[in-house]
Structures are given as C-alpha cells and as structure tokens.
Amino acid sequence: MNKITSILVILIILISTSCSSKKKEVKNAATEYKKAMKILKDRRYFEAATKFEELSDEYPLSEWSIKGQAIAAYAFFAEENYTEVIRVASEFKTLYPGNHYMPYIQYMKALSHFNLMPNVKRGQDDTKMSSSDFRELIARFPKSKYIKDAKDKLIKIDGNLAGSIMSSARYQMNNQNYIGAIMHFNKVIYRYARTNQAQEAYARLYEIYYKLGIANMAKETKDEMLKNYQDGYWVRYIKKITNNKK
C-alpha cells in the first residue's frame, strides 16, 4: 500500500467514525428531548426546564438542543419563574440570533418583563425593558403572530410609565417644586400623549401656571388641552379653577 492510498484509507475511516458518532449524538439528543417533553406534559415545569437546559449543555449544536432551549423558556414561564425565562431568552439571543425561534423567544422575554411590571410608585426597570423588547419584536419581526399582543401590551406599558412620571410630578407639585413638576408633566404630554394620564398632566400644568400668575402659559396650556379634549373630569377641573378665580 503506497502513501497516498494509506492516507485515503485513514481519511475514510475518520469520516465513517465521525458520521457514526454524529448519528449517535443526534439519536441521544432526540431521546433526551423526548424524556424532557414527557416531564413537561406531566406539568412538572421546573424539572422539565432543567432537563431541557441539560440537553442544551450536553448537545449544544443539536437542533433538538436548540428547540429544547426554546421550550425551556416556555416551561419556566408556565412555572411563573419570569426571571429564569429572561435569562434563558437572553442566552438564546446571544447564541442563536438568526434562529427561526427568535420571534417566540423575543416575545417570551418581553412578556416576562411585562409580568414583572410593578405599580407606578416603584422603579420601572422591568416596564422599560418590556417596552424595549416589544418594540424590538415589532421592528424585527413585523409579520410575527405576536405583533397584535405586543402592540396591546405597549398601550398598558406606556400607561404605567406615564403613571410613574405623574406620581413623581404630583409629589413635586405638592412640595412646591414647580420646575420639576412642570418638567415631568410636560414629559407625559409629549411622550405619552395617548395615555389617560395626559389629560391630567395638562390640567396640573394649567393649575401651576395659574397659581404662579403666568397667565400666557396658563392660557396656552388651556387652549391646547381644550383642542385635544372637549370634555372629561380634568376639563371640568380647569374650568372650575378659572371660575373660582374670577
């Protein structure tokens, strides 16, 4: 056997061994995936999520592993362990940014931050992250089946963010920090004009300007408010202020 023939034989053996090894790995990954799915169907969500993650660690390049990691996000979500969903989704985005599961992963991440959204008097980090994630979903995957829910959720998110700003603004107003209050009320008007809080923001601005005797700004705010809102509690509120001052 000459040298070239020997090299060819070795190459064939290596390829055969590699193919055999790969087939075995795929088979093992598929078997482990099925075991994890059985656990999931039994609604042992945390255990299933852990099993799917073990599959990902052991067979990182397998399609079963990638699919399993996506389902791990669902399992943690079913367990209401939203922090873990966010972790799994973030890792998935880093490892498989172009994978066909990405719209789903992006949605689950956004939804988990949404479910962690606190009331308006607390820090709004999760609210802001949810807003960012839903907007990324809409921008990157405009034809995704999750788009309608993402847009509906953004309405609630904007309302929560506006409510948080309003809470700070009212506090500043009550403590006569009028510059800070004006800045925050204006932020609600210009950034969250479509929320329910915008009408109150106009009314509070009018109230401050009227109280400080800044007649031109008070009139401008009132005119702008009445152009956008013909009726409502806060429209009647500013009319009452005007009538009481006469």
Order of alpha helices (4+ residues) and beta strands (2+ residues): alpha-alpha-alpha-alpha-alpha-alpha-alpha-alpha-alpha-alpha-alpha
